[in-house]
Amino acid sequence: MKTPALLGGLLWAAVGLAVELPQPVLFVNEMVEVITAGETPRAFHGAREYELGWSAEPLAEGIRWRGSFPPDAPLGPWYVRTGGTCFSFLRVPADRAILLLRGIPGMECEAAGEARVADTTGLCWFVLPPGTHLLHAEFPDGNEVERELTLAAGERRELVLASLELEPVAPVALPGHPFLVVLRVVSPVDVPTFTLAAELPPGWEMRIRGPCRKDWPCLPPVYAGVATEIELVFEVPPDALGTYRVPLHIPALDDRLILELAVAPCLDPMDVVRHWDVEAEDLDLGSQGGVGFAQLLWAAAQVGKRLPYSCRTFTQKDLEALAAEWASED
């Protein structure tokens, strides 16, 4: 993604295109807005100072100033000085479109052959010609997202981009057994109550496992910038077999995912051990699983046998691999 256009984004950062302003990119007919401790701002284009028509609105945290530009004010980079602070912004023509992406700091964004790296607030911005554009973003954790957008002249579009990753607890689910899929989320905004809609196949059910007791209908929050695991428990019908595509929609983030879930009549025996509930003496695919000492002891007595729900005989090599997995866990 590191195209030559990325250099342009870095140069803008070097001259201080700030995001402290409510809008870092303005159309030619828009006013600039800045909040100060009280002193009147001064506006500059290069070395030349322009007299803007300022209006003031008292706020609890200071004074909000809105400045209207004179007719001869040029386009391009500007900055506003107030006290010892300098805020910069860009003025663009009305026949362009402004795209603002709010994501994760360090996120790489690309649209129309131009690339940007999100600043410390997670902001990427583009000034684009009207039309349809393919947006690509790559997060620091390696997750990627693509969106196709159609923008009109004079339109300002703001999108929230979250890093989303689906991870089933096993390669396949079993008919008639609950199955856990972990959704890992890093969101640029707070989501007080995380909800998700799923287009399920007939006979399937899904619930989000909340932070309260299992029988309480409370849903987990997602805090901005905090990696969060959301546990999705799917109830797989007894007659389900094959591969299923389940569309998922997250309303708070206006984002969509496709979960591909395979259902088979049996599991690899190592997956059986990872999800074996020793106390219940049964398989539990509704938990994240892992190799604990109790599971390892149980597995040691099963070498040479075909485990419940498994597709083949459990071998000494399988046991040694699980023992190494257990030893490597913190």
N, C-alpha and C positions, 0 to 999 in steps of 0.2 A: 504493500500500500504506500510505500514511501516514494511517491512520485515527485518530479521536480516542483509541482505546485505546492508540495509541503513546505518548501523553502519560503514561499510567499506567506504562508500562515505563520511560520516562525518569525519572519521579519515583522509582521504586524505585531506579534507579541513583543518583539524587541523594542518597538517604539511605544509600547504601553497601551494597546487597545484594551481599555479597562472594561470590566463587567460590573463595577460598582454603580454605574448608572443603571436605571431601570431598563433602558434599551441601549445596547452598545452600537446598534446600527439603526439609522433613521432614514425614512424617505424624505425627499426634498421638501414636502409640505408639512412635515411633522416638527413639533417643538422639542427642544432638548429639556431634560428634567434632571435635577440633581438636588440632593439634600445636604445642607451645610449647617454649621453651628450658628450661623447668623449673618455672616458677611456676604455681600453681593458677589456672585460669581463673575468672572471675566472670561470671554470666549475668544479663541484664537484659531486662525487657519494659517499654519506655518508661523511666521514671525509677525503677521499682521493681526491686530486686535480689531474685532467687530463689535459694534454696539448692538446688543440684542434687546428686544423688548421683554424685560423680566417682570413676572408676577410672583408674589410670595404668598405662601400658605403656612401658617404656624402648625407644627406638629409636636408631639411629646418629645421626639428625639432631635428636634431641630427645626429648620425651615425648608420646605420644599419649594424650589425655584423652578419655574417653567419659562424658557426663553424662546421667543419667536425670532426667526432670522430675517434680515433685511433682504430686499429683492435681489441685490447683487451678491449675496453670499454664495460662494462656490461649493461644488460637491467635493468629496474626498475626505481625508482625515482631518479632524478637528480635535481641540482639547479645551477643557474648561479648567481654569485655575481658581481655587478658593482657599485663601490662607496659604498654608504650605503644602496643599494637596493638589494634584493634577489628575483630572479624569479625561480620557480620550474616547472618541467615538467616530463613526463613519457616516457620512451623508451620501445617499445613493439616489439615482433618478427613479421617477415613479413608474417607468416602464420595466423595472426589474421586480424580482420577488426576493423576500428575505426569509431564510430558513434558519431557525434557532433550534439546536439540539441540546437538551439537558440530560446528561448522562453521568458517567463516572470519570473522575480526574484521570488523565492519561489515556482515555479512550481515543482511538484513531477513527476519524470520520472521512468519508470520501463521497463526493457528488459532482457530477458533470466534469470529471477529470481533475477536480481540485481536491486537495487533502488538507486536513486540519488535525491537530492534536488538542484534545479538550484541556482547558486550563484547570487551575486548582479548584474551581467551583464545578467542574464537569461540563462546561459550556463549549460547544462548537457552533460556528455560524457560517452561513454561506449567502452570497448575493448571486442569484441565478437568473437566467433568462426565463420567461414564462414557458411552460410546457411540461412534459413528463420527464422525470429524472429518477434514476436508480440510486438510492442511498445505501451505502455500506458502512457499517461500524464494527470495529473490533475492540473488545474490552481488554483490560490488562490481564484478566484471567484466561484469555484465549477464546472466550465465547464470541460469536459473531451474530449480526442481525442485518437483514436486508429489507428495505421497504421501497416500493414504487410509489412516487408522489407526483401528482399533477398540480402545478402552481400557476396562478394567474398573475398578470402584471399588477403591481401594487399590493399584492397579498403578503402578509406576514404570517408565517406558520411556525408554531412552536410544538415540538414533539418531546415527550419524555421517553428515554431509552433505558431499559433495565437489562442487566445481565441475567439471563435465564438458562437453566440447564436441568434437564430431566434425567434421572438415573434410577432405573428399576433395580430392585434389590437382588434380582437374579436374572439370568438370560431369558428364562421362560417362566410363565405362570402355569399353575395347575388348574384344571376344571374343578369348580366347586370349592376353591380355597381363596380366602382373602389374599390380596397381593398389594404390596407397598411399592409406590413410586415416590422418590424424593425429588422435590423441585427446589433447586438452589437459586436464590434470588439475591441480587444486589441492586437495590433501587435508589435512584437519586432523590426520591421524595418519600416522606413518611406515608405508610398505608396503615391507618389505625386498625382496620379490620380487613384482613386479606380474604377475598372471596375468589372463587374460580368456577366457571361454568364449563361443563363437559358435554359434548355431543356423543352420548354413549350408545353402543350397539344395544339392540333389544335384549332385555333381561339383565343387563348390567346395572350396577349401582356404584356410586363413588361418594366418599365423604372426606373432608379435611380433618385430620386429627389435631385438635387444638391443644393449648398448653394446660388446660384444666383436666379434670378427670375424664375418662373416655366417654362417660355417659352424659357429660355436660356439653351443650351446643355452643361453646365459645370458640371463636376463631382467633388465630394468632395474628399479632401485629407484625409489620415489617418496618424497621427504622431506616431512615435514609443513610446510605453508605455502609450499612452493617450487613454482612453476609448472613442470610437466614435460610434455614431448611424448613420447607413446608412438606408435611407428610400427607400424601394422597393415598387413601386406601380404596382399592377397587374390589368389589364383590364379583367374582367371576362365576358365571352360571355353570352348572354341572355339564351341560352339553356343548360348551365352548371349546373349539379347537381351531388352530390356524393363526394367521397374523391379522391383527386389527389396527386400524388407524383411528385414533380418537382425537378430534379437534378440541383444543382447550382455549378458553378465552378468559383473560384477566381484566375485568372492567376497570379497576382503579388505574391500571397502567395502559389501557387500551392496546393490549398486546395479545398475540395469538401464537399458539404452539401446536405442533402435531406430535402426539405420542404414538409410537409404533410398538405394539405389545404382542408378543408371541405367546400362544397358549399351546402346551404340549401335554401328552399323557404321562410323562415322567421327566425326572431331573437328573443331571449329573450327580453322582453320589457325593461329591465334594460340596455341592450346593445344599444337599440334604443335611450334611453335618453342620454347615454354617447356620442353618435355620432350624436346627433340631432343638426343641424345648425338652430338656432332660427331665424336668419335673413333671410335665404333662405327658411325656413320652409320645409326642406327636410333632408334626411339622408346623412351623409358624412362619409363613411367607408374608405375614402382616407386620413383621418387625424388620429392622435393618440388619439384624443378624451379625455374624462374626464368629471367630473361633475362640471360644473360651476354654478354660482348663476342663470344665465338666464335659463339654462336647468332645474334647480330645480324648478323655478317658473312655467315654461311650464309644467313640469311633475305633479306639484301639481294640475293643472287644468284637468289632464287626468285620475285621479284615478277612477276606475270602468269602464274605456273604453279600447277598444282594439286599441293600438297605430298603426300607419302606419308601415308596414313591420314586425309586431310582431306576435308571435305564440299564445299568450294568452292575457287575460285581465290584465291590470296594476292595482296593488293592493296598499292599504295603507301600507302594509308591505314592498312592493318594494320601495315606496317613503321614508319610514323611513330608509331603508338600504342605499339608495342613499344620504339622508341627512347626515347620519353618515359618509359616504365616503367623502362627500364634507367638513364636519367639520374637518376631520382628515388630509386633504391636507394642505401642507405648504402654 
